[in-house]
């Protein structure tokens, strides 16, 4: 991300690394699996630092055009009876699973 930022000439806030893109793709996939809907119907993002310090943007998750938080305001919180926050924890854990299996994550995209 640093090199892309420097070479692009863009302001720092306009450059995103692949880590959060990959986390977001995993997030959408895992939400789709949990809700039993196609991943193409799931929209949501993980932002910030890749991995442990990432943040799932629960207020922005929508499923087939319906905002998930509008249907249940506890989604992603500790009061959430459906345990949606586990989806984000599984996204974080997936990198560790790949490291355990392959020894590195540099070919984990795709």
N, C-alpha and C positions, 0 to 999 in steps of 0.2 A: 504494500500500500504506500509506503514511504517513497519508493522509487517512482511509482505511478504518479503520485502527487507532484513530486519534483519535476518530472519530465513533462507532465501535462500542462503545467502552468495554471491549473485550476485552483481555486481557493480550497484549503484543506477540508472544509465541510462538504465538498462536492465529490470527494474520492472515497469509495467504499472498497474494502478488500474482499477477496473471495470467501474468507472465513464466515462472515455474516451472511453472504449469499448462500453458501453451502448449508449453514445452520438454518436459514429460512426455508430452503428447499426440504430439508429433513423435517422441519417443524410442520410444513404444509402436508407432507406425506404422512407423518404420524397422526396429525389431526384427522386426515381423511380416513386412515385406518380405524381410529377410535370411533369416528362418527359413521363409518361405513358409507362414505361418499367418495366420488372420484376426486383425486388430487387436483384436477383442473377446476373443480368447484370450490376449492379452499384457497383463501387469500389471507396471508398473515406474514408478519416479519419478526425476525430476531435481529436486534441491533446491538451496537456497542462492540466490545472486545469479543473475539471468537472464543467460545468455550465457557469456562466457569463463570466469568463475569458478564456473560451475555444477558440480554434482557428480552423477554418475549413481550411484544406489544399486544396485550390482550384486548385493549380497546379498539384495535384496528383489525381484529380477526373477523372475517365474514365468510359465511358458508352459503354458496349459491345466492349471493346478494343480500343475505340476512346477517346483520351484525350479531355475533355470538354473545357479546356482553349485553346487548339489548334484550336478549331472550333470558339471560341469567346474569345478574350483576355480580355474582360471586365467582364467575369463571376466572381461574388463575389465582385466586386468593386462597388463604388457608381455610376459609369457610366453604369452599367449593366441594360439594358432596360427590360430584362426578370425578374429582381428582384430575382436572385438566392440567394442573401445574406439573403433574408427573410427565406429561408429554414434553414439556420443556426440559425437565431433568433427564429424560431419555435422549433428547437431542444432545445435551452436554455429554452424557455418558457414551454416546456413539463414537466419539473420537477416541476415547480410551479403549473401547472395544476393538477398534481398528488397529490401534497401536499394539494391543495385546496379541492380536492375530497376525499382523504383518510386521510389526516392529517400527513402523513409521506411518505417517498419514499423507505423504506427498502424492500418492496415486489414488487417493480415496474419492476424488471428484469423478462423478460419472457412474 
